[in-house]
Structure formats: C-alpha cells, structure tokens
Amino acid sequence: MPGTGITISLPQASGKSIKIPMGSTSFSKTEIEKIVALVRLNLYNRGRMNGANAILQEMESMGVRPLPSPRSIVRILARLGLTHSRTGHYL
C-alpha cells in the first residue's frame, strides 16, 4: 500500500517528523540517527523515560531494523547534544 507507514512527529516542535514505511527492512546510518533523535525527543516531550534503553524499546516496537546497540544510541545522543535532559546544542 503506498503511503502507509509510521510517522513520528514532535508536538509543538519545529515541525520535525519522519515517516517510516511499513515493511522496511533496513535503514541507513543517517536514517537511524534521525530516528534515534526523533524518538528521544518524542519520549522527552511526552514526559517519558528517554534513555538509550527506552529509545531502543520504542524503536523495536516500531519495527526499525537494524537496531543500534544501547551504546551506539548513547554516542548518537552525545553527538547531537541530546543528553542530560537537553533538547539540542545550546549557543
């Protein structure tokens, strides 16, 4: 079915969203990083736990493949400045 998939949008954010097609078998490194960031911000905005394990569980329930390791998620979050309850790099 064209147009079907999962969309993660960030409420009251800058319109960031990502659509994950149903049945996708694998994503590139860049796509995985975007998914990690958006899942983390989505969990943060909903007031839920948003650490590496919570992100990993959410990605698994979404059917994202390949799944990064918890340590890889931590590195992605650090590189993007999404650590210690931050929502991005501060100027």
C-alpha positions in Angstrom: 0.0 0.0 0.0 1.6 3.3 -1.0 1.5 6.0 1.7 1.3 3.6 4.6 3.8 3.8 7.4 4.6 5.1 10.8 5.1 8.8 11.3 6.8 10.3 14.4 6.0 13.9 14.8 7.1 16.2 17.6 4.1 18.1 19.1 4.7 21.8 19.5 8.1 21.5 17.9 9.6 22.9 14.8 7.6 20.6 12.5 10.2 17.8 12.6 8.8 14.4 11.6 9.9 11.3 9.9 7.8 8.7 8.1 8.9 5.1 8.4 7.5 2.9 5.6 5.8 -0.3 6.7 7.8 -3.4 5.8 11.1 -1.5 5.6 13.9 -4.0 6.1 16.8 -1.7 6.8 17.8 1.9 7.2 21.0 3.8 6.5 23.2 5.1 9.3 21.9 8.6 8.7 18.3 7.5 8.9 19.0 5.5 12.1 20.5 8.7 13.7 17.4 10.7 12.7 15.1 8.1 14.1 17.0 7.9 17.4 16.9 11.7 17.7 13.2 11.9 16.9 12.2 9.0 19.1 14.2 10.5 22.0 12.6 14.0 21.6 9.2 12.4 21.2 9.6 10.5 24.5 11.0 13.6 26.2 8.1 15.8 25.1 5.6 13.2 26.4 7.4 13.2 29.8 8.5 9.6 29.5 11.8 7.9 30.2 14.1 8.8 27.3 17.4 7.0 27.9 19.1 4.6 25.5 17.1 1.5 26.6 13.8 3.3 26.3 14.7 4.5 22.9 15.8 1.0 21.9 12.4 -0.5 23.1 10.5 2.2 21.2 12.5 1.6 18.0 12.0 -2.2 18.4 8.2 -1.8 18.8 8.2 0.4 15.6 10.0 -2.4 13.7 13.1 -0.4 12.9 16.0 -2.5 11.6 18.9 -2.7 12.1 18.6 -1.8 15.8 21.6 0.1 17.2 23.1 -1.1 20.4 22.4 0.9 23.6 26.0 2.2 23.5 25.5 3.4 19.9 22.4 5.2 20.9 24.3 7.0 23.7 27.0 8.0 21.2 24.4 9.4 18.8 22.7 11.4 21.5 26.0 12.8 22.7 27.0 13.8 19.2 23.6 15.6 18.7 23.7 17.3 22.2 20.7 15.4 23.4 22.0 14.4 26.8 21.2 15.3 30.4 17.6 16.4 29.5 18.8 18.7 26.8 16.9 19.2 23.5 19.8 20.2 21.4 23.0 22.2 21.3 22.9 25.5 23.2 24.5 28.6 21.8 
